[in-house]
């Protein structure tokens, strides 16, 4: 029943625009969030993002109290051969991320999902956006079931999972949310390609603007000596 309900919901959403989602996120600053996949080269971004979480949000993410050292070790030991990361960058800083850890040969097409959003950027739709996009990515990899584990008091994550009609199981102070993604479609492939394309376009644009800014600064500096001579 839960699988059919989620399938119907995802099918209904497939007719929605694929690209404008990031711009629909409510951010106070005049900056459009940039979504892109994460990898081993983003270790510093991931570590600094998690270190910016306060004690409460760290506990919500890891389900127990964690130190700065533990966060550093977590960032260092992410197995990227089995993990898909998706980051939300605002003004070039990683402010929210989703980690999808794929199952082993024993667990098959089961994956665990975790989402974090920095305190000052919560309640702006970033968590929901990351979850929706990660569901698309998981569909394209034929993931049969996604589960998320959070503390009972983590109402925010339960609310996000509830938006996609996940099956919630409550036990011993924890909540397990289970989602059964439908099979991929050509629309999900296009949506994931749009995430990669927008990230590439933004990287090229940032490089161009940075190069032009540096060239402009060098040109201005080279003109100053002439004025002094005159």
Phi and psi in degrees as a GROMACS rama.xvg file:
@    title "Ramachandran Plot"
@    xaxis  label "Phi"
@    yaxis  label "Psi"
@TYPE xy
-64.6865  -37.4028  UNK-2
-65.2779  -41.6558  UNK-3
-67.4187  -39.327  UNK-4
-64.0281  -43.9968  UNK-5
-65.6639  -39.7568  UNK-6
-61.36  -43.996  UNK-7
-62.1036  -40.9266  UNK-8
-65.2122  -42.6566  UNK-9
-68.7163  -36.6753  UNK-10
-64.2886  -40.1808  UNK-11
-63.8782  -36.1542  UNK-12
-76.5296  -15.5847  UNK-13
-65.2364  -18.9527  UNK-14
-86.6231  -5.03791  UNK-15
-76.78  154.531  UNK-16
-55.7646  138.854  UNK-17
-87.748  -35.0891  UNK-18
-85.955  -40.1856  UNK-19
-70.3615  -4.40444  UNK-20
-50.4654  -49.2099  UNK-21
-58.0256  -36.327  UNK-22
-73.7652  -13.6264  UNK-23
-83.931  -7.6102  UNK-24
-71.7024  135.594  UNK-25
-85.2105  102.469  UNK-26
-117.764  131.492  UNK-27
-62.2777  -42.981  UNK-28
-73.6283  149.673  UNK-29
-76.2671  60.9838  UNK-30
-133.293  133.24  UNK-31
-86.2437  126.946  UNK-32
-60.1434  142.226  UNK-33
-112.623  122.165  UNK-34
-97.6906  135.431  UNK-35
-156.462  156.366  UNK-36
-72.259  151.48  UNK-37
-108.945  158.298  UNK-38
-151.667  -169.215  UNK-39
-60.1224  -30.5051  UNK-40
-69.2078  -12.8188  UNK-41
-97.5344  16.9482  UNK-42
-54.8676  -43.4742  UNK-43
-64.0374  -43.4569  UNK-44
-59.3194  -45.1456  UNK-45
-64.6851  -45.6457  UNK-46
-63.683  -46.3001  UNK-47
-67.2716  -34.0045  UNK-48
-62.136  -48.6365  UNK-49
-68.3723  -33.1357  UNK-50
-67.7707  -25.8302  UNK-51
-75.9915  -13.0353  UNK-52
-68.2828  140.107  UNK-53
-77.5613  176.944  UNK-54
-59.5256  -39.2523  UNK-55
-66.1306  -46.7707  UNK-56
-68.2818  -32.0377  UNK-57
-63.4641  -43.4074  UNK-58
-65.5014  -38.3058  UNK-59
-64.8103  -36.354  UNK-60
-72.8778  -46.1349  UNK-61
-103.135  -1.21032  UNK-62
65.8033  15.2528  UNK-63
-164.074  169.625  UNK-64
-71.8311  132.557  UNK-65
-129.022  147.05  UNK-66
-94.9916  171.817  UNK-67
-60.0683  -38.4874  UNK-68
-63.7385  -40.2972  UNK-69
-63.8217  -37.9859  UNK-70
-66.1301  -41.134  UNK-71
-61.3559  -41.983  UNK-72
-66.9021  -40.2475  UNK-73
-60.1991  -46.2401  UNK-74
-63.3508  -35.3874  UNK-75
-74.7114  -32.1942  UNK-76
-100.063  10.2542  UNK-77
-61.3609  126.233  UNK-78
-87.2733  96.7236  UNK-79
-73.0581  -9.38335  UNK-80
-73.9125  -18.7215  UNK-81
-125.471  6.07991  UNK-82
-122.744  135.574  UNK-83
-112.641  123.61  UNK-84
-110.852  141.918  UNK-85
-132.369  124.711  UNK-86
-114.905  147.971  UNK-87
-109.539  111.486  UNK-88
-101.484  132.942  UNK-89
-126.788  118.433  UNK-90
55.2041  41.9486  UNK-91
70.5939  9.18152  UNK-92
-111.599  135.589  UNK-93
-73.4637  113.964  UNK-94
-110.155  -17.2127  UNK-95
-153.762  148.474  UNK-96
-151.655  155.208  UNK-97
-125.732  135.405  UNK-98
-118.052  121.083  UNK-99
-111.31  109.212  UNK-100
-96.5712  113.885  UNK-101
-72.7547  151.181  UNK-102
-72.4147  166.538  UNK-103
-87.4519  -176.451  UNK-104
-62.565  -27.3329  UNK-105
-74.5478  -46.3595  UNK-106
-82.3267  -15.8947  UNK-107
70.6805  -136.037  UNK-108
-86.8792  43.4147  UNK-109
-108.032  136.006  UNK-110
-134.317  148.991  UNK-111
-106.52  134.21  UNK-112
-117.759  135.701  UNK-113
-132.645  140.303  UNK-114
-130.008  136.791  UNK-115
-131.889  140.414  UNK-116
-136.147  131.497  UNK-117
-62.2225  149.281  UNK-118
-52.1726  -48.0395  UNK-119
-71.9999  -7.18841  UNK-120
-114.849  11.1666  UNK-121
-79.7011  163.05  UNK-122
62.2908  30.5569  UNK-123
-123.695  7.62028  UNK-124
90.8502  1.7924  UNK-125
-68.7025  -44.1523  UNK-126
-61.0697  -44.1531  UNK-127
-63.3454  -41.7786  UNK-128
-62.5287  -44.3244  UNK-129
-62.7667  -40.9099  UNK-130
-65.0649  -44.743  UNK-131
-62.0616  -45.1691  UNK-132
-66.4355  -38.4986  UNK-133
-69.668  -30.486  UNK-134
-63.8027  -39.8205  UNK-135
-61.7603  -46.0647  UNK-136
-62.5978  -40.2436  UNK-137
-68.2119  -36.4763  UNK-138
-60.2302  -41.6398  UNK-139
-67.7086  -12.4026  UNK-140
-110.722  15.7031  UNK-141
57.1334  38.1434  UNK-142
-71.8823  126.574  UNK-143
-84.6064  -30.0421  UNK-144
-151.17  136.091  UNK-145
-115.914  135.995  UNK-146
-129.363  146.188  UNK-147
-127.253  135.424  UNK-148
-115.587  128.593  UNK-149
-141.816  165.101  UNK-150
-71.4113  156.584  UNK-151
-60.3716  -33.3609  UNK-152
-82.156  -1.60619  UNK-153
-82.1487  71.7356  UNK-154
-65.936  -30.5736  UNK-155
-62.6495  -46.6604  UNK-156
-68.0367  -36.7793  UNK-157
-63.8051  -36.5799  UNK-158
-66.9085  -42.0438  UNK-159
-62.8744  -45.9526  UNK-160
-63.9204  -36.0499  UNK-161
-64.7584  -26.9744  UNK-162
-61.5929  -28.0131  UNK-163
-103.115  17.7718  UNK-164
55.411  43.6646  UNK-165
-70.6387  154.58  UNK-166
-86.4342  115.266  UNK-167
-99.8188  130.433  UNK-168
-119.657  124.599  UNK-169
-103.425  129.175  UNK-170
-162.088  135.067  UNK-171
46.2615  50.233  UNK-172
78.4525  2.79755  UNK-173
-125.26  160.558  UNK-174
-127.922  130.192  UNK-175
-110.845  122.494  UNK-176
-102.589  130.579  UNK-177
-119.379  132.927  UNK-178
-128.922  135.279  UNK-179
-109.561  95.2898  UNK-180
-66.4854  141.236  UNK-181
-70.2761  174.573  UNK-182
-67.6229  156.786  UNK-183
-69.155  163.802  UNK-184
-137.674  174.474  UNK-185
-65.4406  -26.0201  UNK-186
-70.5599  -38.1778  UNK-187
-68.1647  -35.0738  UNK-188
-65.5495  -41.0664  UNK-189
-65.4073  -39.9303  UNK-190
-64.3042  -43.3824  UNK-191
-66.1737  -38.9318  UNK-192
-63.0679  -33.7078  UNK-193
-68.2676  -33.9952  UNK-194
-63.0314  -47.8592  UNK-195
-65.1929  -39.9137  UNK-196
-66.4301  -43.3576  UNK-197
-65.1585  -38.4737  UNK-198
-64.6873  -41.4849  UNK-199
-65.6085  -43.2155  UNK-200
-62.1677  -40.9931  UNK-201
-66.7983  -38.8442  UNK-202
-64.1249  -42.505  UNK-203
-65.35  -41.8134  UNK-204
-64.8163  -43.7366  UNK-205
-61.7527  -40.9574  UNK-206
-63.1903  -42.585  UNK-207
-64.3974  -45.1461  UNK-208
-66.539  -38.3836  UNK-209
-64.4845  -43.9701  UNK-210
-63.2553  -42.6228  UNK-211
-66.8386  -37.6041  UNK-212
-64.7765  -42.9857  UNK-213
-64.9286  -41.2036  UNK-214
-64.1112  -38.5676  UNK-215
-65.34  -40.0558  UNK-216
-66.2483  -39.0608  UNK-217
-67.829  -37.338  UNK-218
-66.5135  -38.8908  UNK-219
-66.2057  -39.8068  UNK-220
-67.4294  -35.3698  UNK-221
-71.4751  -21.6948  UNK-222
-83.3086  -23.9879  UNK-223
-60.7337  -43.4626  UNK-224
-59.533  -33.6938  UNK-225
-65.7146  -39.0688  UNK-226
-64.34  -38.8251  UNK-227
-65.7575  -37.6951  UNK-228
-66.2422  -41.0931  UNK-229
